[in-house]
Amino acid sequence: MERRTTERLLRARAQAIGDGVREDSVAAVLDRVLAVQAQDLPAAELGLRVRARGLTQEAVRRATDTERTAVRGWFMRGTLQLVPAADARWLLALFGPVHLALAARRLRELGLDEALCTRSERVITDAIAAEGPQTRAGLTRRLTTLGVEPKGQSAFHLIRRAALAGLICHGPQRDGEATFVLLDDWLPATGPLPCTGEAAVRELARRYRAAHGPADAADFVHWSGLKTTTGRNAWAAVRDTGPEDPPVPGEPDVRLLPAYDNYLVGYRSRDLSVPAEHERRVWPGGGQIRATVLVDGLAVGTWSGGRRGAPVKVEPFPGNGPFSPAVAAGIARESADIARFST
């Protein structure tokens, strides 16, 4: 089997989107992949679905809103991710200071000085302590008492700053809208962090290698957003587990990946998962990453719909259609599973 094909199949297997691999629960998916990109929460829920068997949206909401085994926050690259609650604190300790430092300039540009930021932390935490989970709109109304403009980005950046500082985190949804809760109330600390400093970066590298390999140090740096030297040193310190058994060719494994999926953003280069001539169909610009049809780890088209009962509509890349009967059957199964999951 061609080396690049083998590498792609191994990556798809590692991400639980190929070689027939599916996990049995939200916890099992996140334990395997560590994080699911979640700036678009419905897409993140579908990112869990595509890696599991029989998962329901109710089970996802239960994990995030009731069981508190998964939590949403700003971690790798400063992007919202769903991660295991057990890993949230050490990830926040690793990435919080990094992104607080990067955000300081933007706060100054918005006219938000250190004194105002400190007062905003008190307003945010006092409101949550007194009244329970708060939406972004609710916290914004309270921040206006400090002179923060109700429109624009100021309130968002102050809320994000409080989250990066470890004061608050995402909590349960309310009428389909995210809320914020006090981190120490929502995820009580049970002891010292399992890893800190360089050990935390090495643990991140180990988890990335297991969830995304085969990969290299440049891929890890790209995915994590850490400084190049920091990432490369951690990568060099983590031992390779050795070559995996190559996948055995069989029936095509078809998955409908949601927008912004990890598999499409987790590597420095895109051409192993998306043919270069079709890249703009997946990354059209403006920060968009479209939902894709994947066959054995290779994107062969895009898809849309699937939410609120809307049918799934597939658009093959030019030259990739009509699909073979086996691929068409796989798309039909995935479409039906999305409808089941979303109802």
MOHUWO-V667953 format. One record per helix or strand of 3 or more residues. SS is the DSSP state (H for helix, E for strand). FROM is the first residue (numbers start at 0). LEN is the number of residues. If there is no record, write none. Layout:
# MOHUWO-V667953
SS;FROM;LEN
SS;FROM;LEN
This chain:
# MOHUWO-V667953
H;2;12
H;25;8
E;34;3
H;40;9
H;56;9
E;69;5
H;75;3
E;79;5
H;84;25
H;113;18
H;135;11
H;153;11
E;167;3
E;178;4
H;182;4
H;196;16
H;216;8
H;227;10
E;253;4
H;261;4
H;275;7
E;291;4
E;297;7
E;312;4
H;324;18
